[in-house]
Amino acid sequence: MDELELLKKDWKKEDTKRYPKLSYNQIYSMILKKSSSIVKWIFIISLLEFVFWLVFAIVMKANRNSESIADIESSTIFIILSVISYAVLAYFFYKFYMNYKTINSTDNASKLMENILKTRRTVKQYVGFNLAFIVISVVAMLPYVLNHDENTRSIIENATANGEVFKFYAGLILGVLIVLVIVVTILLLFYYLVYGILLKRLNRNYKELKKLEV
């Protein structure tokens, strides 16, 4: 339970005379400080998440010597997806940072409420982009992999020769769908545990501000 909630409980006790009554500005300052801290952590966590995936990609790339994978990474579609990914992520990092700066310098409750809503919207867009981009990337890269990976082409040729090409593609699509569902579910749980908790706290601050404005 945070400091503001403890004070609210104290106000409700019969012996409230023992506790100093906080002014509007004091309560607002507490909410502002808490909101600024939450948005700062959203920004920091998003950067740490990006660094983690970047390091993971570098380590994976250093440990593989496949010419097929190198060919895929040099393909036009892979480069385009990478550029889009980095550009959009840079945009979100900028938005998170600006949200923090804006909230940190807000001087009235109405504006703070508006900035809290903007931050919540930005986080939801960020999560939505990451999940959608994973699905789009897999769908976009799959045909290229099937056409350019030697091992995959060999499997397709054997399946075609045995009259099992439909079975092969059906199994492939089902397998890809299962993997995507697992990956998206894991990421959703991660985002819920990390960003979801922060957004709940931010939403609680928003409700407190609404009470101040009444």
Backbone hydrogen bonds, N-H to C=O, Kabsch-Sander energy under -0.5 kcal/mol:
donor,donor_aa,acceptor,acceptor_aa,energy
6,L,2,D,-1.9
7,L,3,E,-2.1
8,K,4,L,-2.1
9,K,5,E,-2.0
10,D,6,L,-2.1
11,W,7,L,-2.1
12,K,8,K,-1.1
13,K,9,K,-0.5
13,K,10,D,-1.1
16,T,13,K,-0.7
16,T,14,E,-0.5
18,R,15,D,-1.7
19,Y,16,T,-1.6
27,I,23,S,-2.3
28,Y,24,Y,-2.7
29,S,25,N,-2.3
30,M,26,Q,-1.8
31,I,27,I,-2.3
32,L,28,Y,-2.9
33,K,29,S,-2.3
34,K,30,M,-2.3
35,S,31,I,-2.7
36,S,32,L,-2.6
37,S,33,K,-2.0
38,I,34,K,-2.2
39,V,35,S,-2.4
40,K,36,S,-2.1
41,W,37,S,-2.0
42,I,38,I,-1.9
43,F,39,V,-2.1
44,I,40,K,-2.4
45,I,41,W,-2.9
46,S,42,I,-2.1
47,L,43,F,-1.8
48,L,44,I,-2.5
49,E,45,I,-2.6
50,F,46,S,-1.9
51,V,47,L,-2.6
52,F,48,L,-2.4
53,W,49,E,-2.1
54,L,50,F,-2.2
55,V,51,V,-2.8
56,F,52,F,-2.6
57,A,53,W,-2.3
58,I,54,L,-2.1
59,V,55,V,-2.7
60,M,56,F,-2.4
61,K,57,A,-2.3
62,A,58,I,-2.1
63,N,59,V,-1.2
64,R,61,K,-1.0
70,A,66,S,-1.7
71,D,67,E,-2.3
72,I,68,S,-2.2
73,E,69,I,-2.4
74,S,70,A,-1.0
75,S,72,I,-1.4
79,I,75,S,-2.1
80,I,76,T,-2.7
81,L,77,I,-2.3
82,S,78,F,-2.3
83,V,79,I,-2.6
84,I,80,I,-2.5
85,S,81,L,-2.5
86,Y,82,S,-2.6
87,A,83,V,-2.4
88,V,84,I,-2.7
89,L,85,S,-2.5
90,A,86,Y,-2.3
91,Y,87,A,-1.8
92,F,88,V,-2.2
93,F,89,L,-2.5
94,Y,90,A,-2.2
95,K,91,Y,-2.3
96,F,92,F,-2.9
97,Y,93,F,-2.4
98,M,94,Y,-2.7
99,N,95,K,-2.6
100,Y,96,F,-2.1
101,K,97,Y,-2.5
102,T,98,M,-2.9
103,I,99,N,-2.7
104,N,100,Y,-2.5
105,S,101,K,-1.0
105,S,102,T,-0.6
106,T,103,I,-1.3
112,L,108,N,-2.0
113,M,109,A,-2.6
114,E,110,S,-1.9
115,N,111,K,-2.4
116,I,112,L,-2.3
117,L,113,M,-2.0
118,K,114,E,-1.9
119,T,115,N,-2.2
120,R,116,I,-2.4
121,R,117,L,-2.3
122,T,118,K,-2.4
123,V,119,T,-2.4
124,K,120,R,-2.2
125,Q,121,R,-2.2
126,Y,122,T,-2.3
127,V,123,V,-2.6
128,G,124,K,-2.5
129,F,125,Q,-2.5
130,N,126,Y,-2.2
131,L,127,V,-2.2
132,A,128,G,-2.5
133,F,129,F,-3.1
134,I,130,N,-1.5
135,V,131,L,-1.5
136,I,132,A,-2.8
137,S,133,F,-2.7
138,V,134,I,-2.1
139,V,135,V,-2.4
140,A,136,I,-2.6
141,M,137,S,-2.6
142,L,138,V,-2.1
144,Y,140,A,-0.5
145,V,141,M,-2.5
146,L,142,L,-2.5
147,N,143,P,-1.6
148,H,144,Y,-1.8
149,D,145,V,-2.3
150,E,148,H,-0.5
153,R,149,D,-2.5
154,S,150,E,-2.2
155,I,151,N,-2.0
156,I,152,T,-2.4
157,E,153,R,-2.4
158,N,154,S,-2.2
159,A,155,I,-2.4
160,T,156,I,-2.5
161,A,157,E,-2.4
162,N,158,N,-1.7
163,G,160,T,-1.2
164,E,159,A,-3.5
165,V,159,A,-0.5
168,F,164,E,-2.3
169,Y,165,V,-2.5
170,A,166,F,-2.6
171,G,167,K,-2.3
172,L,168,F,-2.5
173,I,169,Y,-2.8
174,L,170,A,-2.3
175,G,171,G,-2.5
176,V,172,L,-2.7
177,L,173,I,-2.5
178,I,174,L,-2.3
179,V,175,G,-2.4
180,L,176,V,-2.6
181,V,177,L,-2.6
182,I,178,I,-2.3
183,V,179,V,-2.8
184,V,180,L,-3.0
185,T,181,V,-2.3
186,I,182,I,-2.3
187,L,183,V,-2.4
188,L,184,V,-2.6
189,L,185,T,-2.3
190,F,186,I,-2.2
191,Y,187,L,-3.1
192,Y,188,L,-2.6
193,L,189,L,-2.5
194,V,190,F,-2.4
195,Y,191,Y,-0.8
196,G,191,Y,-2.3
197,I,192,Y,-0.7
198,L,194,V,-1.5
199,L,195,Y,-2.7
200,K,196,G,-2.0
201,R,197,I,-1.9
202,L,198,L,-2.2
203,N,199,L,-2.6
204,R,200,K,-2.0
205,N,201,R,-1.9
206,Y,202,L,-1.9
207,K,203,N,-2.1
208,E,204,R,-1.9
209,L,205,N,-2.1
210,K,206,Y,-1.9
211,K,207,K,-1.6
212,L,208,E,-1.6
213,E,209,L,-1.7
214,V,210,K,-0.8
214,V,211,K,-0.5
